[in-house]
Amino acid sequence: MLIRSLILVFTALMAFSMPASSQSTRIDLLGNAAPSTAATRTIVITPETKWVNVEGGEIINFIVGDKSFAWDFYVGFTVSSFDLKLVAPPGLLQRSIIAYISPDPRYRGVD
């Protein structure tokens, strides 16, 4: 019983000692803004768009109405998807659009 109580106290202390930032998405793992001239592909986001498929390492130019932004999907190895609203210029995306990222082919193992 004492050990169980100690484990519960230790777990509670660890949870409260974690910084608040560790609870949120780390933007630095999601890639970087890029100039549209560096893009290798363009994706038009329409009102029907719910997700996009990209490859790790790709630079994509996103067109939303009459505006656009480019994103370099050089992401952390643990990132397989994220909401583009996190990285789009403020106010550009009015709803969530999920980017699904396949692994960067430069870092895939060779058989």
Buried (B, 14 or more C-beta within 10 A) or exposed (E): EEEEEEEEEEEEEEEEEEEEEEEEEEEEEBBBEBEBEEBEEEBEBEEEBEEBEBBBBBBBBBBBEEEBBBBBBBBEEEBEEBBBBEBBEEEBBEEEBBBEBBBBEEEEEEE
